[in-house]
Amino acid sequence: MHPFEKINQTATPWVESMMAELGTTDPHRAVRALGAGLESLRDLLTPAEAARFGARLPLLVRGLFFEGWDPTIGPREILDRSQFLALVGAKYAPRSDVPTDAIVAAFLGVLDRQLGAEALAEVASKLPEPLGDFGWPELVKKTDRPAA
């Protein structure tokens, strides 16, 4: 097997999961939506948290996560659901064929399926409280978070 085939095979389940979550047969749409979710998540993490999370991802998916990243810029402050939806929408642009709330729901489903509850809980514990509205499965509501 050619080395790039193996790399592609590790990313394919992520794209297929995103296609299933979005209800599409268009892999380009799924990859762009997955990238928008990954980049938006990355922008909420510190460089150390982003590196730790990125290390869990298959190589091609990791490329989507780190695309355009500037580690000298600190985590974005997201105060409410609309700000996060706007961030995801900006990352998905210039496409607008999928509502941003659908991208977020699909993205969270893919993370849950591909990474499992433990990794998802670790990431969720780093996120701002308003993101609990998006359905992080009880993970964002952890009680060991610092008080605001």
C-alpha positions as a printed Julia matrix, in Angstrom:
148×3 Matrix{Float64}:
   0.0    0.0    0.0
   1.27   3.44  -0.93
   1.91   5.59   2.19
  -0.53   8.27   1.06
  -3.3    5.69   0.72
  -2.98   4.87   4.41
  -3.04   8.57   5.33
  -6.17   9.0    3.21
  -7.79   5.95   4.79
  -7.41   7.41   8.28
  -9.15  10.64   7.23
 -11.94   9.02   5.22
 -14.05   7.99   8.26
 -14.05  11.61   9.43
 -15.32  12.85   6.08
 -17.87  10.04   5.8
 -19.1   10.78   9.33
 -19.48  14.45   8.47
 -21.36  13.56   5.28
 -23.72  11.35   7.3
 -24.22  14.0    9.99
 -24.98  16.67   7.37
 -27.14  14.33   5.3
 -25.12  15.0    2.14
 -23.38  12.93  -0.49
 -21.01  15.81  -1.32
 -17.58  15.12   0.19
 -16.4   18.65  -0.66
 -19.19  20.16   1.42
 -18.39  17.76   4.27
 -14.65  18.56   4.21
 -15.31  22.31   4.18
 -17.8   22.03   7.05
 -15.45  19.79   9.02
 -12.65  22.3    8.47
 -14.89  25.16   9.61
 -15.7   23.31  12.82
 -12.09  22.34  13.47
 -10.74  25.84  12.81
 -13.41  27.41  15.02
 -12.63  25.01  17.85
  -8.9   25.67  17.44
  -9.47  29.42  17.73
 -10.95  28.89  21.21
  -7.95  26.98  22.54
  -4.57  28.1   23.8
  -1.61  27.03  21.63
  -0.79  24.23  24.09
  -4.4   22.99  24.09
  -4.54  23.19  20.28
  -1.33  21.19  19.95
  -2.58  18.55  22.37
  -5.92  18.26  20.57
  -4.3   18.29  17.11
  -2.05  15.39  18.07
  -5.17  13.19  18.36
  -6.25  13.83  14.79
  -5.36  11.85  11.67
  -2.76  13.65   9.56
  -5.11  15.06   6.9
  -7.7   16.09   9.48
  -4.91  17.7   11.51
  -4.11  19.75   8.42
  -7.68  21.07   8.39
  -7.4   21.89  12.1
  -4.16  23.86  11.76
  -4.95  25.49   8.39
  -4.24  29.22   8.63
  -3.39  29.04  12.35
  -1.32  31.77  13.97
  -0.24  30.47  17.39
   0.81  33.97  18.45
  -2.85  34.98  18.59
  -4.48  33.91  21.84
  -7.82  32.14  22.18
 -10.89  34.03  21.0
 -13.39  35.03  23.62
 -16.84  33.76  22.73
 -19.57  35.15  24.94
 -22.65  33.66  23.35
 -24.03  31.24  20.81
 -24.39  33.85  18.06
 -20.7   34.74  18.24
 -19.71  31.1   17.82
 -22.13  30.65  14.92
 -20.64  33.74  13.28
 -17.13  32.32  13.72
 -18.13  29.0   12.15
 -19.89  30.83   9.32
 -16.79  32.93   8.64
 -14.65  29.77   8.54
 -17.13  28.08   6.16
 -17.23  31.09   3.81
 -17.47  31.7    0.96
 -19.86  28.74   1.04
 -23.25  29.3    2.59
 -25.1   26.16   1.54
 -25.3   24.68   5.07
 -26.67  26.55   8.09
 -23.98  27.16  10.68
 -25.98  25.54  13.47
 -26.19  22.39  11.33
 -22.41  22.5   10.82
 -21.84  22.78  14.57
 -24.23  19.92  15.4
 -22.65  17.72  12.71
 -19.13  18.63  13.81
 -19.86  17.74  17.44
 -21.36  14.44  16.33
 -18.23  13.63  14.35
 -15.95  14.51  17.26
 -18.0   12.32  19.56
 -17.93   9.41  17.11
 -14.27   9.69  16.1
 -12.57  10.7   19.35
 -14.8    9.28  22.04
 -16.16  10.69  25.27
 -12.87  11.07  27.17
 -11.16  13.22  24.54
 -14.36  15.17  23.97
 -14.69  15.82  27.72
 -11.16  17.17  27.87
 -11.79  19.59  25.01
 -15.22  20.55  26.33
 -13.76  21.47  29.71
 -11.65  24.14  27.99
 -14.51  25.8   26.13
 -16.56  28.82  27.13
 -19.81  28.09  28.94
 -22.11  29.38  26.14
 -21.05  26.48  23.93
 -23.06  24.14  26.13
 -26.05  25.26  24.09
 -24.7   23.3   21.14
 -25.18  19.9   22.71
 -21.79  18.9   23.99
 -23.12  15.75  25.66
 -23.16  16.86  29.31
 -19.45  17.5   29.03
 -19.52  21.27  28.96
 -21.55  21.27  32.16
 -18.65  19.79  34.15
 -18.41  21.17  37.65
 -14.61  21.29  37.84
 -14.47  24.4   35.66
 -13.14  27.6   37.18
 -15.79  30.08  38.17
 -16.11  33.12  35.94
